[in-house]
Amino acid sequence: MTGPLFAGIDAGTSGLRLCLIDAKGRIRHQDRHPLPEPDSPQPGWHEQDPLIWREALHALLTRIPDRLKARLAALAIDGTSGTVLVCDEQGEPLHPALMYHDRRAVPQAEEVARQAPPDSPARGAQSATARLLWLMQRLDHGRIAHVLHQAEWLSGQLLGRFDQGDENNALKLGYDPVQRRWPDWLQALGIPRSWLPQVQPPGTPLGPVSAEAARVLGLPPELLVVSGTTDSIAAFLASGAQAAGDGVTSLGSTLAIKLLCDRPVQSPEYGIYSHRLWDQWLAGGASNSGGRVLRHFFTDRQLEQLTACLDPDHPTGLDYWPLLEPGERFPVADPQLPPRMTPRPDDDCRFLQALLEGMARIEAEGYRLLASLGAPAVRRVFTAGGGARNPAWRRIRQRLLQVPVMPARCEEAACGTAQLAARGIMGHLPAIGETTE
C-alpha cells in the first residue's frame, strides 16, 4: 500500500509515544519509549534532563520500519503544558527543564502577578513565566538565546533551529491568543522578545527536517515538520469531539479536561484558561491528581487485578482528593492544598475505588465550574489516556457526571498530533479510523 503517512509524537512525563496515520486517518504504526520519573532535588521541585527526551525521540524515529519511514510526509510533536527550558543559540539546554508541576517559583509568581493582566494564564504559582524568572535569576543572560517548551524544543531538534513555537504551548508563558502576539508586559519583567519563539497556530508547516536530522535518523529529506500543541489538546483532537459542549478528559499522569466553546473562558482564580484552536476555543484546566497517584500505590498489574473487584454502583463514602504532595492547579488553584487520602482502608480494592472516586469528583467539579463561568454545559465526555481502558472507573465517572461517557476514537495523544501533521499538508484533520498495523 502506498500514499503519504503522518507522524505524531506525544512527549509525556513517563515516556514518548509515536503514532503514524494515513490520509484516511487509519493508524499504521504505534510505538512507545519510556522515560524515568523527573528528578526532585528538593521538596516541590521537579526537573528532567531534556537530553533524555532527545534520546527517546531518536529511538522512536529510528525504529520506524523502513517501508513506512520512506512514506513519511509530515511530523508534529506535542508536549507537557508549562514545562520550560532555556537554551543557547545552538539549542543546547542551560539547565534541566522545569516540569509542569514544579513549585519552586512562588516568589517569582508574585512578580508576574504585578505585571500580568488579571485573566492571564501566566499568573499563578505554577506559571511557566514564573519558572522562567527563577531560571533568569540563576543563569548568565548572555548565554540565553531561546526559551522553549518541551514540544517546541523537540521540534527544533528536527528542524535544526529553535525559533518556532505554537499558540497552545505559548499560552502559559504569557502569549495573548486573542491578539495573537507576545504582550508588552513580558518586557517589563526583563524578558527580551528575542528569546521568545515565533508563534504559529497548531498544524502550521514550519519547514523540512534538517539535512543532519535526515541523515542521522534515516528520514526522508522532504519530511515536513509541523507546529504541535500541548498533550491535553492533542488528546482532545484524537478523541472525536467536535461540537460545542463536547468535553474530553485525559486520564494520564495527570487529569486534564477540555471543553469545546465558541468563546474563551478565563478564570486564573480557579486555574482555568482557554486555548485557541483555530476559530474555536478549548476551555479547561489540569489537576495534579491522576495516574501518577495510582502508580505510586499500585503497579500496572495490581491495578488490572484490583479492577475486577471494584463496585462502581456502591460508593465507598471516602472523601479523597488524591495528590502525591501539596499543591493543586484545577479546579482549585492552591499551591498549598494538602493531599487527602485518609483514612486508608485495609482492603486495597476499596482504597483504589476511593482514589478513583476522588479523581472523578475532581473531574465533575471541573466541568461544573466551567459552566458556571459561561462555558456551555457539558453534553458528553470522551475519555483519553491509559485510564480510559478501565470500565469500572468509567461507570464511576458517568454516575458523577450525569452525561454519557465514551472512549476516545484513539486513546493516545500521539494520534491527535498525527492529525495535526496531516493538517499541515492536507489543510484539514482526517478523522481517526481503525488500526491497520
VEXDREN-2710 file (C-alpha; in Angstrom, 1 decimal):
% VEXDREN-2710
k/r/px/py/pz
1/MET/0.0/0.0/0.0
2/THR/1.3/3.5/-0.9
3/GLY/0.4/7.0/0.0
4/PRO/1.7/9.6/2.5
5/LEU/2.0/8.9/6.2
6/PHE/1.8/11.4/9.0
7/ALA/3.7/11.1/12.3
8/GLY/2.6/12.3/15.7
9/ILE/4.8/12.2/18.8
10/ASP/3.4/12.7/22.3
11/ALA/6.1/13.7/24.8
12/GLY/4.7/12.9/28.2
13/THR/6.1/12.6/31.8
14/SER/6.5/8.9/31.6
15/GLY/7.6/8.4/28.0
16/LEU/7.3/9.4/24.4
17/ARG/4.7/7.8/22.1
18/LEU/4.6/7.6/18.3
19/CYS/1.6/7.2/16.0
20/LEU/1.6/7.0/12.2
21/ILE/-1.7/7.6/10.3
22/ASP/-2.5/7.6/6.6
23/ALA/-4.6/10.2/4.7
24/LYS/-7.8/8.5/5.8
25/GLY/-6.9/8.6/9.5
26/ARG/-6.1/4.9/9.7
27/ILE/-3.4/4.0/12.3
28/ARG/-0.5/2.3/10.5
29/HIS/2.1/2.1/13.3
30/GLN/2.5/2.9/17.0
31/ASP/5.4/2.7/19.4
32/ARG/6.5/3.9/22.9
33/HIS/9.8/4.8/24.6
34/PRO/9.8/5.1/28.4
35/LEU/11.3/7.9/30.4
36/PRO/12.5/7.8/34.1
37/GLU/10.5/9.9/36.6
38/PRO/11.6/13.5/36.8
39/ASP/14.2/14.3/39.5
40/SER/13.1/16.0/42.7
41/PRO/16.2/17.5/44.3
42/GLN/14.1/19.4/46.8
43/PRO/10.5/19.2/48.0
44/GLY/8.3/20.7/45.4
45/TRP/11.0/20.7/42.7
46/HIS/10.5/18.6/39.6
47/GLU/13.0/18.7/36.8
48/GLN/14.2/16.5/33.9
49/ASP/17.2/16.4/31.7
50/PRO/16.0/17.3/28.2
51/LEU/18.7/15.2/26.6
52/ILE/16.7/12.0/27.6
53/TRP/13.8/13.5/25.6
54/ARG/16.1/13.7/22.5
55/GLU/17.3/10.2/23.0
56/ALA/13.7/8.9/23.2
57/LEU/12.8/10.9/20.1
58/HIS/15.7/9.4/18.1
59/ALA/14.9/5.9/19.3
60/LEU/11.2/6.1/18.2
61/LEU/12.1/7.6/14.8
62/THR/14.9/5.1/14.1
63/ARG/12.6/2.2/15.0
64/ILE/10.0/3.0/12.3
65/PRO/10.1/0.3/9.8
66/ASP/11.9/1.4/6.6
67/ARG/8.8/0.6/4.4
68/LEU/6.8/3.1/6.4
69/LYS/9.6/5.6/7.0
70/ALA/10.0/6.1/3.3
71/ARG/6.4/7.3/3.1
72/LEU/6.6/9.9/5.9
73/ALA/5.3/13.3/4.6
74/ALA/4.9/15.3/7.8
75/LEU/5.5/15.1/11.6
76/ALA/4.3/17.1/14.6
77/ILE/5.1/16.9/18.3
78/ASP/3.0/17.6/21.5
79/GLY/4.4/18.0/25.0
80/THR/3.5/18.7/28.6
81/SER/2.0/22.1/29.1
82/GLY/4.1/24.6/31.2
83/THR/7.3/22.6/31.1
84/VAL/10.1/25.2/30.4
85/LEU/13.7/25.0/29.3
86/VAL/16.2/27.7/28.4
87/CYS/18.7/27.1/25.6
88/ASP/21.8/28.7/24.0
89/GLU/22.0/29.7/20.3
90/GLN/22.5/26.0/19.2
91/GLY/19.6/24.8/21.2
92/GLU/21.7/23.2/24.0
93/PRO/19.9/23.3/27.4
94/LEU/21.5/25.6/30.0
95/HIS/19.6/23.9/32.9
96/PRO/17.4/20.9/33.5
97/ALA/13.9/21.5/32.2
98/LEU/11.5/22.7/34.9
99/MET/8.4/20.4/34.7
100/TYR/4.8/21.5/34.6
101/HIS/4.2/20.6/38.3
102/ASP/7.4/22.3/39.6
103/ARG/6.5/24.6/42.6
104/ARG/9.8/26.3/43.2
105/ALA/8.9/29.7/41.7
106/VAL/6.4/31.0/44.2
107/PRO/8.2/34.4/44.8
108/GLN/8.6/34.8/41.1
109/ALA/4.9/34.2/40.6
110/GLU/4.3/37.3/42.7
111/GLU/6.4/39.3/40.3
112/VAL/4.3/38.0/37.4
113/ALA/1.1/38.9/39.2
114/ARG/2.2/42.6/39.5
115/GLN/2.6/42.8/35.7
116/ALA/0.3/40.3/34.0
117/PRO/-3.4/41.1/33.4
118/PRO/-5.8/39.5/35.9
119/ASP/-7.1/36.9/33.4
120/SER/-3.6/35.9/32.1
121/PRO/-2.9/32.1/32.3
122/ALA/0.7/33.2/33.0
123/ARG/-0.3/34.0/36.6
124/GLY/-0.2/31.6/39.4
125/ALA/2.4/29.6/41.5
126/GLN/2.9/27.1/38.7
127/SER/3.2/29.7/35.9
128/ALA/5.7/29.0/33.1
129/THR/6.6/32.7/33.2
130/ALA/7.4/32.4/36.9
131/ARG/9.7/29.4/36.2
132/LEU/11.5/31.4/33.6
133/LEU/12.1/34.2/36.0
134/TRP/13.5/31.7/38.5
135/LEU/15.9/30.5/35.8
136/MET/16.8/34.0/34.7
137/GLN/17.9/34.8/38.3
138/ARG/20.5/32.0/38.1
139/LEU/21.7/31.8/34.5
140/ASP/24.1/34.0/32.5
141/HIS/21.7/36.1/30.3
142/GLY/24.5/36.4/27.7
143/ARG/24.1/32.7/27.0
144/ILE/20.3/32.6/26.8
145/ALA/19.1/32.6/23.2
146/HIS/15.8/30.6/23.3
147/VAL/13.0/30.0/25.8
148/LEU/11.0/26.9/24.8
149/HIS/8.6/24.3/25.9
150/GLN/9.1/20.6/25.6
151/ALA/7.4/20.1/22.2
152/GLU/9.0/23.2/20.7
153/TRP/12.5/22.1/21.7
154/LEU/12.0/18.6/20.3
155/SER/10.6/20.1/17.0
156/GLY/13.7/22.3/16.9
157/GLN/15.9/19.1/17.1
158/LEU/14.4/18.0/13.8
159/LEU/14.3/21.5/12.2
160/GLY/17.9/22.4/13.2
161/ARG/16.7/25.7/14.5
162/PHE/14.9/26.8/17.7
163/ASP/12.8/29.8/16.7
164/GLN/9.4/28.3/16.3
165/GLY/6.5/27.7/18.8
166/ASP/2.8/27.1/18.8
167/GLU/-0.1/29.0/20.3
168/ASN/-1.1/26.4/22.8
169/ASN/2.3/25.8/24.4
170/ALA/3.0/29.6/24.4
171/LEU/-0.2/30.4/26.4
172/LYS/1.2/29.8/29.9
173/LEU/4.3/31.8/29.1
174/GLY/2.1/34.9/28.6
175/TYR/1.2/34.7/24.9
176/ASP/-2.1/36.5/24.1
177/PRO/-4.2/34.2/21.9
178/VAL/-6.9/36.8/21.2
179/GLN/-4.5/39.4/19.9
180/ARG/-2.1/36.7/18.7
181/ARG/1.0/38.3/20.0
182/TRP/3.5/38.4/22.9
183/PRO/2.3/41.1/25.2
184/ASP/4.4/44.1/26.2
185/TRP/4.2/43.3/30.0
186/LEU/6.7/40.5/29.5
187/GLN/9.4/43.0/28.7
188/ALA/8.6/44.8/32.0
189/LEU/9.7/41.6/33.7
190/GLY/13.0/41.7/31.8
191/ILE/12.2/39.0/29.3
192/PRO/13.6/40.1/25.9
193/ARG/11.3/39.5/22.9
194/SER/14.3/37.9/21.1
195/TRP/14.3/34.9/23.5
196/LEU/10.7/34.0/22.6
197/PRO/9.7/31.9/19.7
198/GLN/7.7/32.9/16.7
199/VAL/4.2/31.6/17.5
200/GLN/2.1/29.7/14.9
201/PRO/-1.3/28.1/15.1
202/PRO/-1.1/24.3/15.6
203/GLY/-0.8/22.4/12.4
204/THR/1.2/25.1/10.6
205/PRO/4.1/23.9/8.3
206/LEU/7.4/25.0/9.8
207/GLY/9.8/23.6/7.2
208/PRO/11.6/20.4/6.3
209/VAL/13.8/18.4/8.6
210/SER/17.4/19.5/8.6
211/ALA/19.9/17.6/6.5
212/GLU/21.6/16.4/9.7
213/ALA/18.4/15.0/11.2
214/ALA/17.5/13.3/7.9
215/ARG/21.0/11.7/7.7
216/VAL/21.2/10.6/11.4
217/LEU/17.7/9.3/11.7
218/GLY/17.2/8.0/8.2
219/LEU/14.3/10.3/7.5
220/PRO/13.1/11.5/4.1
221/PRO/14.8/14.8/3.4
222/GLU/11.5/16.3/2.3
223/LEU/9.8/15.4/5.6
224/LEU/7.8/18.5/6.8
225/VAL/7.9/19.5/10.4
226/VAL/4.5/20.9/11.5
227/SER/3.8/23.0/14.6
228/GLY/2.4/21.0/17.5
229/THR/0.4/21.5/20.6
230/THR/0.1/20.5/24.3
231/ASP/-0.5/16.9/25.3
232/SER/-4.1/17.5/26.5
233/ILE/-5.1/19.3/23.3
234/ALA/-3.6/16.5/21.2
235/ALA/-5.7/14.1/23.2
236/PHE/-8.8/16.2/22.5
237/LEU/-8.1/16.1/18.8
238/ALA/-7.7/12.3/18.9
239/SER/-11.0/11.8/20.8
240/GLY/-13.5/12.6/18.0
241/ALA/-15.0/15.5/19.9
242/GLN/-16.2/18.2/17.5
243/ALA/-19.2/20.3/18.8
244/ALA/-19.6/22.9/21.5
245/GLY/-20.3/21.1/24.7
246/ASP/-18.1/18.2/23.9
247/GLY/-15.7/17.5/26.7
248/VAL/-12.5/15.4/26.7
249/THR/-10.9/14.2/29.9
250/SER/-7.4/13.0/29.6
251/LEU/-6.6/10.4/32.2
252/GLY/-2.8/10.2/32.0
253/SER/-0.1/11.0/34.6
254/THR/-2.4/14.0/35.4
255/LEU/-6.1/14.6/34.9
256/ALA/-6.9/17.3/32.4
257/ILE/-10.2/18.4/31.0
258/LYS/-11.0/20.4/27.9
259/LEU/-14.4/21.7/26.8
260/LEU/-15.1/23.0/23.3
261/CYS/-16.5/26.5/23.3
262/ASP/-17.3/29.3/20.9
263/ARG/-15.5/31.9/23.0
264/PRO/-12.7/32.0/25.5
265/VAL/-13.4/31.3/29.2
266/GLN/-10.8/32.5/31.7
267/SER/-10.5/32.4/35.5
268/PRO/-7.0/32.4/36.9
269/GLU/-8.5/32.2/40.4
270/TYR/-9.6/28.7/39.6
271/GLY/-6.8/27.7/37.3
272/ILE/-9.0/28.0/34.2
273/TYR/-7.7/29.2/30.8
274/SER/-8.7/28.8/27.2
275/HIS/-6.6/27.6/24.3
276/ARG/-7.2/28.9/20.8
277/LEU/-7.9/26.1/18.3
278/TRP/-8.2/27.9/15.0
279/ASP/-11.7/29.6/15.2
280/GLN/-12.9/27.9/18.4
281/TRP/-11.7/27.7/21.9
282/LEU/-10.9/24.9/24.4
283/ALA/-11.5/25.9/28.0
284/GLY/-10.3/23.8/30.8
285/GLY/-7.6/23.0/33.2
286/ALA/-5.4/20.3/34.6
287/SER/-5.3/18.8/38.0
288/ASN/-2.2/17.4/39.7
289/SER/-4.2/14.3/40.5
290/GLY/-4.2/11.4/38.0
291/GLY/-2.3/8.3/37.1
292/ARG/0.9/9.3/38.9
293/VAL/-1.0/8.9/42.2
294/LEU/-2.3/5.5/41.2
295/ARG/1.1/4.3/40.2
296/HIS/2.6/5.5/43.5
297/PHE/0.5/2.9/45.3
298/PHE/0.0/0.2/42.7
299/THR/1.8/-1.5/39.8
300/ASP/0.0/-1.8/36.5
301/ARG/-0.5/-5.5/37.2
302/GLN/-2.1/-4.7/40.6
303/LEU/-4.4/-2.1/39.0
304/GLU/-5.5/-4.7/36.4
305/GLN/-6.2/-7.3/39.1
306/LEU/-8.0/-4.9/41.5
307/THR/-10.2/-3.5/38.8
308/ALA/-12.2/-6.8/38.8
309/CYS/-13.3/-6.3/42.4
310/LEU/-14.4/-2.6/42.2
311/ASP/-18.1/-1.9/42.8
312/PRO/-18.8/1.3/41.0
313/ASP/-22.5/1.3/41.8
314/HIS/-21.8/1.4/45.6
315/PRO/-19.6/4.4/46.7
316/THR/-17.1/4.0/49.4
317/GLY/-18.1/7.1/51.2
318/LEU/-14.5/8.2/51.5
319/ASP/-13.9/11.8/50.5
320/TYR/-10.4/11.8/48.9
321/TRP/-8.5/14.5/47.0
322/PRO/-5.7/12.3/45.6
323/LEU/-2.3/14.1/45.4
324/LEU/1.2/13.0/46.0
325/GLU/2.3/16.3/47.5
326/PRO/0.7/19.6/48.5
327/GLY/-0.4/21.8/45.6
328/GLU/-3.3/21.8/43.1
329/ARG/-3.9/23.6/39.8
330/PHE/-7.5/22.9/38.9
331/PRO/-10.4/23.0/39.8
332/VAL/-8.8/24.6/42.8
333/ALA/-5.7/26.8/42.3
334/ASP/-4.0/26.4/45.6
335/PRO/-0.2/25.7/45.8
336/GLN/-0.6/24.5/49.4
337/LEU/-3.6/22.3/49.1
338/PRO/-2.8/19.2/51.1
339/PRO/-3.4/15.6/49.8
340/ARG/-6.5/14.0/51.2
341/MET/-6.2/10.2/51.2
342/THR/-7.1/9.1/54.7
343/PRO/-8.4/7.1/56.3
344/ARG/-6.9/4.3/54.2
345/PRO/-8.9/1.1/54.2
346/ASP/-7.1/-2.2/54.9
347/ASP/-8.8/-3.5/51.7
348/ASP/-6.7/-2.4/48.6
349/CYS/-9.7/-2.7/46.4
350/ARG/-11.7/-0.3/48.5
351/PHE/-8.7/2.1/48.7
352/LEU/-8.3/2.0/44.9
353/GLN/-12.0/2.7/44.4
354/ALA/-11.8/5.7/46.8
355/LEU/-8.9/7.1/44.8
356/LEU/-10.9/6.7/41.6
357/GLU/-13.9/8.3/43.1
358/GLY/-11.8/11.2/44.3
359/MET/-10.5/11.8/40.8
360/ALA/-14.0/11.5/39.3
361/ARG/-15.2/14.2/41.8
362/ILE/-12.4/16.5/40.7
363/GLU/-13.4/15.9/37.0
364/ALA/-17.1/16.6/37.7
365/GLU/-16.3/19.7/39.7
366/GLY/-14.1/21.0/36.9
367/TYR/-16.9/20.7/34.3
368/ARG/-19.5/22.3/36.7
369/LEU/-17.1/25.2/37.3
370/LEU/-16.6/25.8/33.6
371/ALA/-20.4/26.0/33.1
372/SER/-20.7/28.5/36.0
373/LEU/-18.2/30.7/34.3
374/GLY/-20.0/30.9/30.9
375/ALA/-18.9/27.8/29.1
376/PRO/-21.6/25.5/27.6
377/ALA/-22.8/22.7/29.8
378/VAL/-21.0/19.5/29.0
379/ARG/-23.2/17.2/26.9
380/ARG/-20.9/14.2/26.6
381/VAL/-17.4/13.3/27.7
382/PHE/-14.8/11.5/25.6
383/THR/-12.0/9.8/27.6
384/ALA/-8.4/9.7/26.5
385/GLY/-5.3/8.2/28.1
386/GLY/-4.5/5.0/29.8
387/GLY/-7.3/5.4/32.4
388/ALA/-9.8/5.2/29.6
389/ARG/-9.4/1.4/29.5
390/ASN/-10.8/1.0/33.0
391/PRO/-14.6/0.2/32.6
392/ALA/-15.3/0.5/36.4
393/TRP/-13.7/3.9/36.5
394/ARG/-15.9/4.9/33.5
395/ARG/-19.0/3.9/35.4
396/ILE/-18.0/5.8/38.5
397/ARG/-17.4/8.9/36.4
398/GLN/-20.7/8.6/34.5
399/ARG/-22.6/8.4/37.8
400/LEU/-21.0/11.6/39.0
401/LEU/-21.0/13.5/35.7
402/GLN/-24.6/12.5/34.7
403/VAL/-23.8/12.6/31.0
404/PRO/-22.7/9.9/28.5
405/VAL/-19.0/8.9/29.0
406/MET/-17.4/7.2/26.0
407/PRO/-14.0/6.2/24.9
408/ALA/-12.0/8.4/22.5
409/ARG/-11.6/7.3/18.9
410/CYS/-8.0/7.0/19.8
411/GLU/-6.8/6.9/23.4
412/GLU/-3.3/8.2/22.6
413/ALA/-2.5/11.9/22.3
414/ALA/0.0/11.0/19.6
415/CYS/-2.9/10.2/17.3
416/GLY/-4.1/13.8/17.6
417/THR/-0.7/15.1/16.9
418/ALA/-0.5/12.9/13.8
419/GLN/-3.8/14.6/12.7
420/LEU/-2.0/18.0/13.1
421/ALA/0.8/16.7/10.9
422/ALA/-1.7/15.7/8.3
423/ARG/-3.4/19.1/8.5
424/GLY/-0.1/20.7/7.7
425/ILE/-0.2/19.2/4.2
426/MET/-3.9/18.4/3.6
427/GLY/-5.4/21.5/5.2
428/HIS/-7.8/19.6/7.4
429/LEU/-7.8/17.0/10.2
430/PRO/-8.5/13.5/9.0
431/ALA/-10.8/11.6/11.4
432/ILE/-9.1/8.8/13.2
433/GLY/-10.2/5.4/11.8
434/GLU/-9.4/1.8/12.5
435/THR/-5.9/0.4/13.3
436/THR/-4.3/-1.5/10.4
437/GLU/-0.9/-2.1/11.9
END
